[in-house]
């Protein structure tokens, strides 16, 4: 019995520190021809986890055109600012970085110093921002919204009206959009109805940690703000012209272990086909 327990523990430790690279091809006739084969690498929910250079090496090997970070670089319960900042410093020369906050940044007293450090490193902080990415004469749009828990920090927070907040932010951003194809960075996958209503083409999200524990042929067991057997924990989900990529993330927060759910980096290759 002791040997079995030791084997299980060894497997869990190995499993929680093995980085999986998931490849997804996204196709849209709206994509400008210049962006055929464009590679977007997604990092999400690091939660201060230090992979001691192995994560950086995986990102280098993927050769992305841009890197998107969809929140929770830090963990507000055990914030280690240096781990997050050193990681971003290690990858900043691989490709341009676009970042939105997650709920843990919004809840952390270190949010201000983190934002300042990321700006110094040249990271594009996309909270309520819209920018254009150009290749030759063609361009696509990229935008981001902060995690809805920003309302708690600013006051007047209402959990029941999160969809209202998200939708209003999106409508405000879309006023300035001049690109036909648009990408959204947003931490929360459970807001998919709002992204679809805003007619966003491609969304990158995280937050669900892959359901923390994954059951073969069933999927994730539990996710924040989705509850038991959540709908959005991994992979790409498409409805009415909007596709959302959900990263299983890299680190852990309140629950310390992943089960059958190794840390993940997602690489999405764009195609006009």
Legacy VTK file of the C-alpha trace (Angstrom):
# vtk DataFile Version 3.0
C-alpha trace
ASCII
DATASET POLYDATA
POINTS 273 float
0.000 0.000 0.000
2.837 2.380 0.865
4.476 1.663 -2.477
1.188 2.396 -4.277
0.796 5.706 -2.453
4.376 6.667 -3.292
3.813 5.803 -6.954
0.623 7.908 -7.065
2.384 10.859 -5.444
5.319 10.554 -7.849
2.903 10.486 -10.800
1.039 13.575 -9.559
4.255 15.522 -9.016
5.499 14.575 -12.491
2.091 15.238 -14.047
1.825 18.701 -12.487
5.206 19.743 -13.851
5.052 18.346 -17.392
4.168 21.030 -19.945
1.913 19.974 -22.813
1.792 22.030 -26.015
-1.649 21.826 -27.635
-1.917 22.797 -31.307
-5.161 24.164 -32.765
-5.844 25.345 -36.314
-8.429 28.116 -36.582
-9.950 28.874 -39.995
-11.937 31.902 -41.111
-12.627 33.371 -44.560
-12.464 36.807 -42.879
-8.759 36.394 -42.131
-6.525 38.599 -44.333
-4.303 36.530 -46.637
-1.111 37.918 -45.108
-2.001 36.201 -41.812
-2.177 32.697 -43.295
-0.112 30.491 -40.964
0.144 33.186 -38.267
0.934 31.547 -34.911
-0.511 32.768 -31.613
0.838 31.196 -28.424
-1.339 31.440 -25.318
-0.121 31.452 -21.716
-2.735 31.464 -18.974
-3.110 31.011 -15.215
0.551 30.727 -14.298
-0.255 31.541 -10.639
3.417 32.196 -9.792
4.485 28.698 -10.827
8.175 28.533 -11.678
9.097 25.995 -14.356
12.794 26.934 -14.081
13.266 27.751 -17.761
11.354 24.802 -19.215
8.313 26.925 -20.046
10.492 29.516 -21.762
12.108 26.779 -23.849
8.709 25.425 -24.916
7.682 28.897 -26.033
10.891 29.399 -28.000
10.444 26.040 -29.731
6.909 26.989 -30.831
8.210 30.069 -32.723
5.055 32.178 -32.227
4.329 35.414 -34.045
2.728 36.835 -30.905
2.240 35.667 -27.316
-1.054 36.309 -25.509
-1.333 36.061 -21.718
-4.915 35.695 -20.513
-4.636 36.539 -16.841
-3.569 35.212 -13.443
0.170 35.536 -13.897
0.223 35.902 -10.117
-1.817 34.383 -7.298
-3.266 36.834 -4.826
-3.038 34.302 -1.970
0.704 33.773 -2.378
1.931 36.496 -4.699
5.521 36.088 -5.877
5.924 39.086 -8.115
9.504 38.285 -9.088
8.539 34.874 -10.528
5.962 36.400 -12.860
8.129 39.352 -13.897
11.240 37.208 -14.464
9.221 34.832 -16.661
7.927 37.677 -18.830
11.440 39.136 -19.042
12.675 35.766 -20.313
10.108 35.597 -23.141
9.773 39.249 -24.165
12.260 38.927 -27.025
10.620 35.823 -28.512
7.542 37.673 -29.810
5.360 40.685 -28.931
3.295 40.047 -25.786
-0.351 41.041 -25.277
-1.783 40.688 -21.775
-5.069 41.043 -19.899
-5.648 40.778 -16.175
-7.392 37.903 -14.424
-9.285 37.878 -11.169
-6.108 37.271 -9.156
-4.410 40.415 -10.457
-7.524 42.403 -9.657
-7.592 41.027 -6.102
-3.870 41.453 -5.400
-2.198 44.348 -3.601
0.685 43.796 -6.059
-1.418 44.644 -9.094
0.088 48.125 -9.481
3.733 47.022 -9.268
3.001 44.160 -11.690
1.456 46.474 -14.285
4.376 48.879 -13.953
6.925 46.086 -14.396
5.125 44.705 -17.456
5.026 48.140 -19.066
8.784 48.524 -18.559
9.243 45.147 -20.310
7.269 46.386 -23.315
4.175 44.229 -22.765
0.976 45.463 -24.421
-1.495 45.697 -21.521
-4.869 45.184 -23.171
-7.381 45.921 -20.391
-10.080 47.920 -22.217
-7.716 48.438 -25.153
-7.948 47.876 -28.913
-4.895 47.735 -31.163
-4.075 46.706 -34.703
-1.534 44.136 -35.856
-0.274 44.787 -39.391
1.436 42.575 -41.945
2.169 44.544 -45.083
-0.966 46.416 -46.071
-3.303 44.081 -44.153
-4.237 44.120 -40.506
-6.269 42.391 -37.809
-7.562 43.765 -34.525
-6.741 42.621 -31.009
-8.568 43.837 -27.918
-8.878 42.921 -24.268
-11.151 43.399 -21.311
-10.171 43.229 -17.627
-11.587 40.537 -15.397
-15.081 41.482 -14.143
-13.800 41.431 -10.559
-12.277 44.833 -11.306
-15.676 46.144 -10.239
-15.056 44.831 -6.727
-11.840 46.842 -6.531
-13.478 49.956 -7.962
-16.691 49.594 -5.945
-20.280 48.897 -6.973
-19.610 45.224 -7.705
-22.562 42.966 -8.442
-21.880 39.281 -9.197
-25.280 38.955 -10.856
-24.493 41.683 -13.383
-21.135 40.409 -14.652
-22.549 39.776 -18.128
-23.751 43.374 -18.161
-20.286 44.655 -17.310
-18.590 42.454 -19.879
-21.043 43.319 -22.623
-20.796 47.064 -21.944
-16.983 46.927 -22.063
-17.109 45.087 -25.371
-19.567 47.545 -26.893
-17.336 50.432 -25.808
-14.264 48.810 -27.360
-16.051 47.980 -30.603
-16.800 51.669 -31.203
-13.176 52.159 -32.228
-12.716 48.938 -34.201
-11.747 49.401 -37.844
-10.593 45.841 -38.615
-12.736 43.142 -40.208
-11.143 40.287 -38.213
-10.806 40.709 -34.460
-9.281 38.812 -31.552
-10.376 39.242 -27.934
-8.372 38.430 -24.816
-10.608 37.826 -21.797
-9.918 35.713 -18.715
-13.436 34.313 -18.265
-14.707 31.540 -20.581
-18.139 31.468 -18.932
-18.860 34.845 -20.596
-18.969 33.208 -24.027
-22.550 34.401 -24.658
-21.356 38.007 -24.356
-18.453 37.416 -26.754
-20.803 35.807 -29.265
-23.339 38.633 -28.930
-20.556 41.114 -29.698
-19.671 39.072 -32.820
-16.018 38.648 -31.871
-14.222 36.311 -34.274
-11.677 34.615 -32.001
-11.447 34.718 -28.195
-8.625 33.517 -25.939
-9.616 32.648 -22.374
-8.495 30.659 -19.326
-9.617 30.692 -15.666
-11.139 27.186 -15.595
-7.826 25.353 -14.976
-9.053 22.583 -17.250
-11.642 21.609 -14.677
-8.762 20.842 -12.253
-9.503 17.099 -12.318
-10.260 15.619 -15.738
-12.142 12.388 -16.335
-11.490 10.606 -19.652
-14.350 11.054 -22.184
-16.132 13.408 -19.741
-13.808 16.367 -19.196
-13.248 18.710 -16.272
-14.899 18.166 -12.921
-15.125 21.669 -11.452
-14.262 25.222 -12.471
-14.616 28.624 -10.822
-17.851 30.386 -11.744
-19.027 27.335 -13.714
-19.425 24.780 -10.933
-19.512 21.013 -11.419
-18.883 19.490 -14.856
-18.343 22.877 -16.497
-18.955 23.479 -20.183
-15.845 25.505 -20.997
-12.580 24.060 -19.683
-10.375 23.218 -22.668
-10.014 23.408 -26.425
-11.963 25.450 -28.955
-15.694 26.188 -28.782
-17.549 27.692 -31.750
-21.039 29.120 -32.106
-22.567 31.590 -34.579
-19.269 32.773 -36.019
-17.472 33.214 -32.688
-14.758 30.773 -31.617
-13.248 30.662 -28.125
-10.000 28.919 -27.205
-9.830 27.917 -23.535
-6.420 27.161 -22.076
-6.171 24.619 -19.246
-3.530 26.892 -17.762
-0.209 26.204 -16.106
-0.430 26.661 -12.347
-2.701 25.982 -9.407
-4.400 28.195 -6.877
-6.610 27.093 -3.982
-6.525 23.412 -4.970
-2.841 22.424 -5.186
-2.938 19.534 -7.684
-4.049 18.785 -11.215
-5.254 15.258 -11.948
-5.035 13.919 -15.538
-4.710 17.581 -16.458
-1.085 18.598 -17.106
-0.046 22.261 -17.472
-0.757 23.508 -20.981
0.508 26.014 -23.517
-1.782 26.514 -26.531
-0.565 27.347 -30.037
-3.249 28.498 -32.486
-2.367 28.676 -36.173
-4.587 30.979 -38.229
-5.811 29.916 -41.665
-8.041 31.457 -44.303
-9.060 28.037 -45.655
LINES 1 274
273 0 1 2 3 4 5 6 7 8 9 10 11 12 13 14 15 16 17 18 19 20 21 22 23 24 25 26 27 28 29 30 31 32 33 34 35 36 37 38 39 40 41 42 43 44 45 46 47 48 49 50 51 52 53 54 55 56 57 58 59 60 61 62 63 64 65 66 67 68 69 70 71 72 73 74 75 76 77 78 79 80 81 82 83 84 85 86 87 88 89 90 91 92 93 94 95 96 97 98 99 100 101 102 103 104 105 106 107 108 109 110 111 112 113 114 115 116 117 118 119 120 121 122 123 124 125 126 127 128 129 130 131 132 133 134 135 136 137 138 139 140 141 142 143 144 145 146 147 148 149 150 151 152 153 154 155 156 157 158 159 160 161 162 163 164 165 166 167 168 169 170 171 172 173 174 175 176 177 178 179 180 181 182 183 184 185 186 187 188 189 190 191 192 193 194 195 196 197 198 199 200 201 202 203 204 205 206 207 208 209 210 211 212 213 214 215 216 217 218 219 220 221 222 223 224 225 226 227 228 229 230 231 232 233 234 235 236 237 238 239 240 241 242 243 244 245 246 247 248 249 250 251 252 253 254 255 256 257 258 259 260 261 262 263 264 265 266 267 268 269 270 271 272
